Amino acid sequence: MYKFFAYLNRMKYIKRWSLMRSVREENIMEHSQSVAVIAHALALIANKIFNKNVDVAKTVLYAQYHEVGEVITGDLPTPIKYFNPEINSAYKDLERKACERILGMLPNE
């Protein structure tokens, strides 16, 4: 029917590039889940302790989907992404196009 969910499922096959050696590799699906849990906690803390007005659902949603474009682009090493403004800008454009392509897999509704 729609390829959107099949593409999201591919997140488990995209290995994250890490800045340092770690005991085990992490994929972008695992990373996104961890980020969503932390974002949820931080949004609640902001609201309950610091009297902010953070949209908790929106915060968690952004966190959960923040790596989705990498099923198309892969995970480019951070030092390359930020090596200079031209590379950073080109990579941001590539990420935007990848996200648009994935969103295009959903019905308009």
C-alpha positions in Angstrom: 0.0 0.0 0.0 2.3 2.8 1.2 6.0 2.5 1.4 6.3 5.0 4.3 6.2 2.3 7.0 8.5 0.0 5.1 11.1 2.9 5.0 10.7 3.5 8.7 11.3 -0.1 9.3 14.6 0.2 7.5 15.9 2.5 10.3 17.1 -0.6 12.2 19.5 -1.4 9.4 21.2 2.1 9.4 24.2 2.0 11.7 24.9 5.3 13.6 28.3 6.8 13.2 29.6 7.5 16.7 32.3 10.0 17.8 34.0 7.5 19.9 34.3 3.7 20.2 31.6 2.1 22.1 30.9 -1.4 23.4 28.2 -2.1 20.7 26.9 -0.4 17.6 23.6 1.4 17.7 21.2 1.9 14.8 19.1 5.0 14.1 15.9 3.3 15.2 17.4 2.6 18.7 18.8 6.1 18.8 15.5 7.7 17.9 13.7 5.8 20.6 16.3 6.8 23.2 16.0 10.5 22.1 12.2 10.3 22.3 12.3 9.0 25.9 14.8 11.7 27.0 12.8 14.4 25.1 9.6 13.3 26.8 11.2 13.6 30.3 12.8 17.0 29.5 9.5 18.4 28.2 7.7 17.2 31.4 10.4 18.7 33.6 10.3 22.0 31.7 6.5 22.1 32.3 6.2 20.9 35.8 9.4 22.3 37.4 10.2 25.3 35.3 6.6 26.4 34.5 7.1 26.3 30.8 4.5 25.6 28.2 6.2 22.9 26.1 4.0 20.8 23.8 5.0 17.4 25.1 3.4 15.4 22.3 5.1 17.5 19.6 8.4 17.3 21.3 8.3 13.5 21.4 7.0 13.3 17.8 10.0 15.4 16.6 12.4 13.3 18.6 11.0 10.0 17.3 11.2 11.1 13.6 14.4 13.2 13.7 16.6 10.6 11.9 14.0 9.3 9.3 15.7 10.9 6.4 18.8 8.8 7.0 17.1 5.7 5.6 17.8 7.4 2.3 21.0 9.4 3.0 22.7 7.1 5.6 24.4 8.6 8.6 27.1 10.9 7.6 29.9 11.3 10.1 29.5 14.4 12.2 33.0 15.9 11.4 32.2 15.7 7.7 28.7 17.3 8.2 30.1 20.3 9.9 33.5 20.5 8.2 32.6 23.8 6.5 29.4 25.8 5.8 29.1 24.7 2.2 29.2 21.0 3.1 26.8 21.6 6.0 24.4 23.5 3.8 24.5 20.8 1.1 23.9 18.1 3.6 20.9 20.0 5.1 19.5 20.3 1.6 20.0 16.5 1.0 18.3 15.7 4.4 15.4 18.0 3.5 14.9 16.3 0.1 15.1 12.8 1.7 12.4 13.8 4.3 10.2 15.2 1.5 10.6 12.0 -0.4 9.6 9.9 2.6 6.6 12.2 3.4 5.6 11.9 -0.2 5.0 8.2 0.4 2.0 9.0 2.7 -1.5 9.8 1.3 -2.5 13.4 1.3 -5.0 12.7 4.1 
